[in-house]
């Protein structure tokens, strides 16, 4: 069988909704970037995303509650204590968090994420999130992006008004981080049992990651049955129908306030989608409402 035919058949299998084998996924990762087969993958990726999202893209927005030298020391994170980017602890008030969340909602975000570093007080996170929840429209989707948590904490997040979480088993987990893979997977389980939907990504993708690791993490995200899975780009990604606007702290930025720096606004995200000929959803997220 010719190479192009093989790749075409694998892509068609994926488009038909079948689960690809480890070997088939590996074959796709080995496709040369500037090739006919690569173009086929781009087209298939777009078709797959359009089908999954009913032809609509979404813009999710995030409010960072704090900046701190985090003891988890993930090598790729600007918050890692060992990276010495941020050496002081800075926290925004509940009032500031509410204002930022309302601004993002007003700008048209389909979901609002509340983020903190892994060592941020869980009780403080919940208390501020309750204030945010009360300030937003009842139909606005609220998502938690925090460190690992217990079954009891998962229930508390649900009771606070969160619909879901963002969580990931990152590339290099347990090697470039101090967090065991099993701990991340347990958080997936705790969230699922509490009725919280999971959004995840294969991230942060870079040239240092082997095909074997990319395949492994791809399968982990698939097996977690998330409402969406994507790729946090250190490289360009095709077929994307979800972008994040961010306010406050950002673990990929070296500025305390990511707005106007690395962080994009909701309107800027919408413009990116419009340029890519996406129709952007109006109203609450359909991903977390699935």
C-alpha positions as CSV (number, residue, x, y, z in Angstrom):
1,X,0.0,0.0,0.0
2,X,1.3,3.4,-0.9
3,X,2.2,5.9,1.9
4,X,-0.4,8.5,0.8
5,X,-3.1,5.9,0.7
6,X,-2.1,4.6,4.1
7,X,-2.3,8.1,5.7
8,X,-5.6,8.7,3.9
9,X,-7.1,5.5,5.2
10,X,-6.0,6.4,8.8
11,X,-7.5,9.9,8.5
12,X,-10.8,8.5,7.1
13,X,-11.0,6.0,10.0
14,X,-10.7,8.9,12.4
15,X,-13.2,11.0,10.5
16,X,-15.6,8.0,10.7
17,X,-15.4,8.1,14.5
18,X,-13.3,5.0,15.0
19,X,-10.6,4.8,17.6
20,X,-7.1,4.8,16.1
21,X,-4.5,2.3,17.3
22,X,-1.2,3.4,18.9
23,X,0.6,2.4,15.7
24,X,-1.8,4.5,13.5
25,X,-1.4,7.6,15.8
26,X,2.4,7.1,15.6
27,X,2.1,7.0,11.8
28,X,0.4,10.4,11.8
29,X,3.0,12.0,14.0
30,X,5.7,10.8,11.6
31,X,4.2,12.6,8.6
32,X,6.7,15.2,7.2
33,X,5.5,18.7,7.9
34,X,5.7,20.1,4.4
35,X,4.1,17.2,2.5
36,X,0.9,16.3,0.6
37,X,0.1,14.0,3.6
38,X,0.5,16.9,6.0
39,X,-2.0,18.9,4.0
40,X,-4.4,16.0,4.1
41,X,-4.0,16.0,7.9
42,X,-4.8,19.7,8.1
43,X,-7.9,19.3,6.1
44,X,-9.0,16.3,8.1
45,X,-8.3,18.1,11.4
46,X,-10.5,21.0,10.3
47,X,-13.3,18.6,9.3
48,X,-13.1,16.8,12.6
49,X,-13.2,20.0,14.6
50,X,-16.1,21.3,12.6
51,X,-18.1,18.1,13.2
52,X,-17.3,18.0,16.9
53,X,-18.3,21.6,17.4
54,X,-21.2,21.7,15.0
55,X,-19.4,24.2,12.9
56,X,-18.8,26.6,15.8
57,X,-15.6,27.7,17.5
58,X,-15.4,28.9,21.1
59,X,-13.4,31.5,23.1
60,X,-12.8,30.6,26.7
61,X,-11.3,33.3,29.0
62,X,-9.3,32.9,32.2
63,X,-8.7,35.0,35.3
64,X,-5.5,34.3,37.3
65,X,-5.9,34.9,41.0
66,X,-2.3,34.9,42.0
67,X,1.4,35.0,41.1
68,X,3.8,33.0,43.2
69,X,7.0,31.0,43.1
70,X,5.3,27.6,43.0
71,X,7.0,24.7,44.8
72,X,5.8,22.2,42.2
73,X,8.7,23.4,40.0
74,X,7.4,22.5,36.6
75,X,10.4,23.3,34.3
76,X,8.3,24.8,31.6
77,X,6.3,27.1,33.9
78,X,7.1,30.8,34.6
79,X,5.6,30.3,38.1
80,X,8.2,27.5,39.0
81,X,10.2,28.7,42.0
82,X,13.4,27.3,40.5
83,X,13.0,29.4,37.3
84,X,13.1,32.6,39.5
85,X,10.8,34.6,37.2
86,X,8.5,35.6,39.9
87,X,10.0,35.8,43.4
88,X,7.2,37.5,45.3
89,X,3.6,36.4,46.0
90,X,1.0,38.7,44.5
91,X,-2.8,38.0,44.9
92,X,-5.7,39.9,43.5
93,X,-8.7,40.7,45.7
94,X,-12.1,39.1,45.3
95,X,-13.4,42.4,44.0
96,X,-10.7,42.5,41.3
97,X,-11.4,38.9,40.3
98,X,-15.1,39.6,40.0
99,X,-14.4,42.7,37.9
100,X,-12.1,40.8,35.5
101,X,-14.6,37.9,35.2
102,X,-17.5,40.2,34.5
103,X,-15.4,42.0,31.8
104,X,-14.6,38.7,30.1
105,X,-18.2,37.6,30.2
106,X,-19.3,41.0,28.8
107,X,-16.8,40.7,26.0
108,X,-18.5,37.5,24.9
109,X,-16.4,34.7,26.4
110,X,-18.2,31.3,26.2
111,X,-16.7,30.1,29.4
112,X,-14.8,31.8,32.3
113,X,-11.9,29.9,33.9
114,X,-10.6,30.7,37.4
115,X,-6.9,29.8,37.8
116,X,-4.5,29.7,40.7
117,X,-1.1,28.2,41.3
118,X,-0.9,24.7,42.8
119,X,-0.1,26.0,46.3
120,X,-2.9,28.6,46.5
121,X,-5.3,28.1,49.4
122,X,-8.1,25.9,48.3
123,X,-10.6,27.5,50.7
124,X,-9.6,31.0,49.4
125,X,-10.1,29.8,45.9
126,X,-13.5,28.5,46.7
127,X,-14.5,31.7,48.5
128,X,-13.5,34.0,45.7
129,X,-15.1,31.7,43.1
130,X,-18.4,31.9,45.0
131,X,-18.3,35.7,44.7
132,X,-17.5,35.4,41.0
133,X,-20.3,32.9,40.5
134,X,-22.8,35.2,42.1
135,X,-21.7,38.1,39.9
136,X,-22.0,36.3,36.6
137,X,-25.2,35.4,34.6
138,X,-26.6,32.0,35.8
139,X,-26.0,30.5,32.3
140,X,-22.3,31.5,32.2
141,X,-20.0,28.5,32.3
142,X,-17.5,28.5,35.1
143,X,-14.4,26.3,35.0
144,X,-11.7,25.6,37.6
145,X,-8.0,25.5,36.6
146,X,-6.1,24.6,39.8
147,X,-3.7,22.0,41.1
148,X,-4.6,18.4,42.0
149,X,-7.5,18.0,44.4
150,X,-9.2,15.3,46.5
151,X,-12.6,13.8,46.0
152,X,-14.1,16.0,48.8
153,X,-12.6,19.1,47.2
154,X,-14.0,18.1,43.8
155,X,-17.5,18.0,45.4
156,X,-16.9,21.4,46.9
157,X,-15.9,22.8,43.5
158,X,-19.2,21.4,42.1
159,X,-21.2,22.9,44.9
160,X,-19.5,26.3,44.4
161,X,-20.9,26.4,40.9
162,X,-18.1,25.1,38.7
163,X,-19.3,23.1,35.7
164,X,-16.0,21.6,34.9
165,X,-12.2,21.7,35.3
166,X,-9.2,22.2,33.1
167,X,-6.5,19.6,34.0
168,X,-3.8,17.8,32.1
169,X,-1.1,15.1,32.3
170,X,1.6,17.3,30.9
171,X,4.4,16.2,28.6
172,X,7.3,15.5,30.9
173,X,5.0,14.9,33.9
174,X,7.1,13.3,36.7
175,X,10.3,14.2,34.8
176,X,10.1,17.9,34.1
177,X,7.7,18.3,37.1
178,X,7.5,17.0,40.6
179,X,4.0,15.7,40.1
180,X,3.5,11.9,39.5
181,X,1.3,11.0,36.5
182,X,-0.9,8.9,38.8
183,X,-1.7,12.0,40.9
184,X,-3.0,13.8,37.8
185,X,-5.0,10.8,36.8
186,X,-6.6,10.6,40.2
187,X,-7.7,14.2,39.9
188,X,-9.4,13.3,36.6
189,X,-11.2,10.5,38.5
190,X,-12.2,12.8,41.4
191,X,-13.6,15.3,39.0
192,X,-15.5,12.7,37.1
193,X,-17.1,11.2,40.2
194,X,-18.1,14.7,41.4
195,X,-19.9,15.4,38.1
196,X,-17.3,17.9,36.8
197,X,-16.6,17.8,33.1
198,X,-12.9,17.6,32.0
199,X,-11.2,19.8,29.5
200,X,-7.6,18.9,28.7
201,X,-4.7,19.3,26.3
202,X,-1.5,17.6,25.1
203,X,0.8,20.3,26.4
204,X,3.3,22.0,26.3
205,X,4.4,20.6,23.0
206,X,8.0,21.3,21.9
207,X,10.8,19.9,19.9
208,X,12.3,18.1,22.9
209,X,9.4,15.7,23.1
210,X,9.7,12.3,21.4
211,X,6.9,10.9,19.1
212,X,6.5,8.1,21.6
213,X,5.7,10.6,24.4
214,X,3.4,12.6,22.2
215,X,1.5,9.4,21.3
216,X,1.4,8.3,25.0
217,X,-0.1,11.6,26.1
218,X,-2.5,11.7,23.2
219,X,-3.9,8.3,24.3
220,X,-4.1,9.4,27.9
221,X,-6.2,12.4,27.0
222,X,-8.5,10.3,24.8
223,X,-8.9,7.7,27.5
224,X,-9.9,10.4,30.0
225,X,-13.0,11.1,27.8
226,X,-12.8,14.9,28.1
227,X,-15.3,17.3,26.6
228,X,-12.4,18.6,24.5
229,X,-8.8,17.9,24.0
230,X,-6.3,20.1,22.2
231,X,-2.6,21.1,22.1
232,X,-1.0,24.0,23.9
233,X,1.2,25.3,21.1
234,X,4.8,25.7,21.3
235,X,4.3,24.7,17.6
236,X,1.4,25.7,15.3
237,X,-1.7,23.4,15.6
238,X,-4.4,22.8,12.9
239,X,-8.1,22.3,13.4
240,X,-8.3,24.4,16.6
241,X,-11.8,25.6,17.5
242,X,-11.0,26.8,21.0
243,X,-8.9,29.7,22.1
244,X,-8.4,31.3,25.5
245,X,-8.4,34.9,26.5
246,X,-6.6,35.5,29.7
247,X,-6.5,38.2,32.4
248,X,-4.2,38.5,35.4
249,X,-1.5,35.9,35.9
250,X,-0.4,33.5,33.2
251,X,2.1,30.6,33.6
252,X,3.4,31.2,30.1
253,X,4.1,34.9,30.7
254,X,6.8,36.8,32.6
255,X,4.5,39.8,33.3
256,X,2.3,40.0,36.3
257,X,-0.6,41.1,34.2
258,X,-0.8,39.2,31.0
259,X,-3.4,41.5,29.4
260,X,-1.8,43.4,26.5
261,X,1.3,41.1,26.7
262,X,1.0,37.4,25.9
263,X,-2.6,37.2,26.9
264,X,-5.2,37.9,24.3
265,X,-8.6,39.6,24.8
266,X,-11.8,37.9,23.9
267,X,-12.3,40.2,21.0
268,X,-8.8,39.3,19.7
269,X,-9.6,35.6,19.9
270,X,-12.8,36.1,18.0
271,X,-10.9,38.0,15.3
272,X,-8.4,35.1,14.9
273,X,-11.3,32.7,14.4
274,X,-13.0,35.0,11.9
275,X,-9.8,35.2,9.9
276,X,-9.8,31.4,9.9
277,X,-13.4,31.5,8.6
278,X,-14.9,30.1,11.8
279,X,-18.3,31.0,13.1
280,X,-18.0,31.8,16.8
281,X,-20.6,30.6,19.3
282,X,-22.7,33.2,21.0
283,X,-23.7,32.4,24.6
284,X,-22.7,29.7,27.1
285,X,-20.2,27.0,26.1
286,X,-21.6,23.9,24.4
287,X,-18.4,21.9,25.3
288,X,-19.1,22.0,29.0
289,X,-22.8,21.7,28.4
290,X,-22.3,18.4,26.5
